[in-house]
Amino acid sequence: MAELYPSLAQCAIVATAFKILLFPAYKSTDFEVHRNWLAITHSLPVKQWYYEKTSEWTLDYPPFFAAFEWVLSQLAQYADPAMLVVKNLEYDSWQTIYFQRATVIATELVLLYALNKFVNSVPQSSKHLAHAASLSILLSPGLLIIDHIHFQYNGFLYGILILSIVWARRQSTILYSGIAFAVLLCLKHIYLYLSLAYFVFLLRAYCLDPKSVFRPRIWNTIKLGVSVVTIFGLAFGPFAAWGQLFQLKERLFPFSRGLCHAYWAPNVWAMYSFMDRILIPLAPRLGIPVNYEALSSVTRGLVGDTSFAVLPEISKEYTFGLTLLFQLLPLIKLWRNPYPNTFIGALTLCGYASFLFGWHVHEKAVLLIIIPFSLIALKDRRYFSAFRPLAVAGHVSLFPLLFTAAEFPLKTVYTLFWLILFLFVFDRIAPVPERPRIFLVDRFSLLYITVSIPLIVYCSLIHQLIFGLERYQFLPLMFTSSYSALGVVGSWVGFMVVYFTA
Amino acid sequence: MASSTASYRPRKKRKSAALFAGSNNSLIVDAGEGKSTPAFPLVSFLWGARAGVSQWLVLPLTLMAVGLFRWAVSLWGYSGFQVPPMHGDFEAQRHWMEITIHLPIYKWYTYDLQYWGLDYPPLTAYHSWLLGKIGSVFDPTWFALDGSRGLEDPLLKVFMRATVIVSEYLVYIPAIVTFLRRYTRMQAVPVWSASIALSAILLQPATLLIDHGHFQFNTVMLGLFVASLDAIMAGRMLWACIFFVGALGFKQMALYYAPVMFAFLLGVCFIPRFRPIRLVCISLVTIATFAVLLLPLLLGATGLEARRNITSTVEPPLLQVLPFALDKTSSLYATLFQITQIIHRIFPFSRGLFEDKVANAWCAIHTFYKLHIFESDFLKRLSLGATLASISIPCGIIFRHPRASILLPAFATVAWGFFLFSFQVHEKSVLLPLLPMTLLIAGDGGLNKDTRSWVGWANMLGSWTLYPLLKRDGLQVPYFVMTILWAYLLGLPPTSWQIYQHQKFSDETGTAAEPHLITKLIHTAFYLAMLAWHVLEAFVLPPPEKPDLWVVINVLIGAGGFGISYLWCLWRLIVQSQRMDTRKEEDRKKIQ
């Protein structure tokens, strides 16, 4: 068996060189958000962390992330102490930029470590598949756009998630998997979307005997329970003692936001809004009443309550109910078949459900689907067929995050590079499935990928030539997210079929 | 075979894999136990493309990857950013776009010469005109006459950066790709090695940093030169002339290559036998290309308005020394005025022997023995003599052996000679000798340890001598990232010293040439000196009475290294031409 080249480390070195060159690139308000958190955690007592509101970007991540920022701030004072002053809003000296960007790159080593573990955990015969999947995650355009240009710390967080998934593959390390996931939840609560799958899996595979539901393993249950409670106690205990839990809840779950996020995450609600827009000119002819007050809301693209002109309003309860329903379906199978591959599939489907039906979903959350899915996309060609439209749609939907001219070539060329390279490599190495493939899925994904080219051209060039920069700004955004939504939904349906028939 | 009549031509057979077998020169190291590992990281990145992957996939991916690095470098600062009143090369190029689109053509070479007057040949002027026209579609204020001086709009930066990268992808990259394809086939180098060489060449740090960091259009000129080389390889001498005149017409710096080009083209007309028709054709095409290049400028100068304007402009010195007087209102006068003015602008003979600090012989000698004391005329003659001396041997060899296969070392040698000894050399001119020298890695055995170590070393040294310049532009980070990345990919110091250690290669056909002991010593000494210099420069202040000390040391080490590069290229050329002689000898014996 030949060694696999290029190795993860080699790719990481070249990717790091590229990421360092991106230091002066566009950075979103998230850069200021994280600077502000560095300042808050460094200069205020813990008691005030969740009450401080000098900046509009208040601390709204769980306590471990705040602690993580505190650790970083201990180093930051050597780079530039001025960034640690709470009142220095919008402060971005070059030392600050170098420091914050460098921390993103450095903490991504966790991801590299996790991927390395993942490759090692796989049997020799399919090592090359795991290696290719790991490279695709390491070089993911999603992480590049969100972390290294837009600015966030997802690489490090997804590293922990993958570590936890790797540990879930062996009975002897399942406990670590649970602990890692608990830590992850205390770092960023978006992973709550995946928690049901973890709950079912840990319960079924660790606390109960995999062969029989009626033989609980008490000692395992105690170990897991104590560790998880300890971690949550460490994170939230002090705040509970100070009676701040309600304030934390307010910060962590701001339910006053609207259904669709500013940039229209490509989910079911984007398609719903799109339908609504199409119905507006048609409604008078069909005799449906139009709510004219709503006309100006979605098009503005601002964070706020979305209201629909023709179609019925969507309430939080609906979105919650739908999410739960579509999470529970795959979990039934996981309950019956509590094995690692089903678990990763269930995680992916939980990610899908929450992304497609959730309330106020960020387009960045698409990584919640792509990254777990990448780990099993190479299981066989059926999985890969479902993965393909997601890879295209998920990444194209991130394009509106970067709207500056200088970053346009970066995001498009890098994503195109990644898509060509990995879709080709995956296509070459993905094994033939045991069951026959579904004929339509392949045709659908090919057609779908082809459509993306004119779409990107229109959104980035032709639209501006026809309408200029000012008019109908929402149109490209709406096209992008409706197109991407179609891809995500299509790949979701495809994967459901694969998952339930596997 | 009876069927092989004149009308029947058998389909060209693809060179079989067997022909290439074993010549994947030392890319795969034998790691023992039947395992093989890539010899250096760049090989790992193309490991998957060893066999059975179409060039239609490898090539676009390579071009995208190198393009991304170019664009990422271009996010950083450029020369003259926030340095009023004159700014730098970025402003010069923008200013030329501004004047060419607003002024009548006869004013291009005379307008306000104090503020970045046009001093590049006509093709640059036309190129600027085209880019200025395109840019004005986006935003005419970027190029408003006089009003746009020193403009630093971020969108303007994006546009200007895009012009460099688009020009490069339209000229340099197609030229390099087609040249490499032909050259590697000629040298029987396998496709896989060629892809690796291509990536290495396109990531050459010095060229990338100067064009996309500092801001210049060198790759257009270099691309035209490579296109001309490609035409030579294909045996199309007339196209070679056209492309080469294009290179000269874009940037006069291409003159560094001219002596070899001249010797070669003359050689193919005389050796092995005199071919007068070819000689006439080559001369005519060259003259015609020059004429076409100049024609718009000359026609523009003959109009009534233009002639009136020209009479009131200061005569260029070349016109003043004409032995006869001319009617100042005639078209002939206007034409001559225009030509002499362009020549006067392009070749600034009135300036000093060298400008700033540049790693060539004069600047190095000047450090120890002040050259001011001599007359400027004497220095000019000295420089001319030294340059001629340094280029006479390679030119002679090329004239005697006008073979395409030994052109690269000849071009490199002559360009090094020019860089070291000629008049008015810029530090950026180091790109010229580096290009043909780097192209050597695409030849037969080019990626073996010996050639790779020399080419890599020269490139590292070249980028290193550019550091003081790049530092002024705020490009330290891209400098370190790109040079270290390149060194890493090619397995060079400071990232790995393996290239100087013994390795067992999986193909033991004798191509795994180990570098000589002297090579190892020289390279190690230079790498250590460069590293030490960076440490000193970063952490130790130079003594107050010698504020330029670090730059001077940089120049001295650089000049020494470039001298060695000159000698290595010359030696390479001599060895190759001798090998050619012996082969000819053997062929003759066989026939007898």
Interface residues (C-beta under 8 A of the other chain):
Chain A: A2 E3 Y5 P6 S7 Q10 I13 V14 A17 F18 I20 L21 L22 F23 P24 A25 A405 A406 P409 L410 V413 Y414 L416 F417 I420 L421 F424 V425
Chain B: K35 S36 T37 P38 P41 V43 S44 F45 W47 G48 L57 P60 L61 M64 A65 G67 L68 F69 W71 A72 V73 L75 W76 P154 L155 K157 V158 R161 A162 V477 P478 V481 M482 I484 L485 Y488 L489
